[in-house]
Amino acid sequence: MSPMYDCIEELCRRQGTNITAMCRALGIPRSILSELRAGRTRTLSLKNAEKIAAFFDVPVETLLGEARGAADDFFSTLSAQARGLNEDNRRRLLDYIHILLLAQQSLPKGEDIP
């Protein structure tokens, strides 16, 4: 299971819903989340991630997983820095993160983006 799926599942649980109901409400095919759960994909499209984040009223970054420890510091810093950006540049930042995630998916396990 992917950390992103785990996070979405936890958000559903906290809101008293489930993945299927959330998908129906958002018009997202359930199969997209099934692929994520099975590990056949590691991330969602930016459009779907934004829909899900808005559904739960959380930042898109939250869907990357509920970080702990040093990772919390990273996400706190990223969030604080992003607040200083205008709307266009925040969108560009999210697009860049999405591009990095897609590039990472195409690499063999354990390899980093050059």
Number of C-alpha atoms within 10 A of each C-alpha: 14 18 18 22 24 17 17 25 18 17 21 18 12 11 10 8 13 15 18 16 12 18 18 11 11 14 11 15 12 14 11 16 21 16 17 19 19 12 14 13 16 19 24 21 13 16 9 18 21 18 17 23 18 13 14 15 10 13 14 18 17 16 21 20 16 16 14 10 7 9 11 12 12 13 17 12 12 12 13 11 11 16 11 10 13 10 11 8 12 15 14 13 14 16 14 12 14 17 14 12 15 16 12 17 15 10 11 8 8 6 9 9 10 4
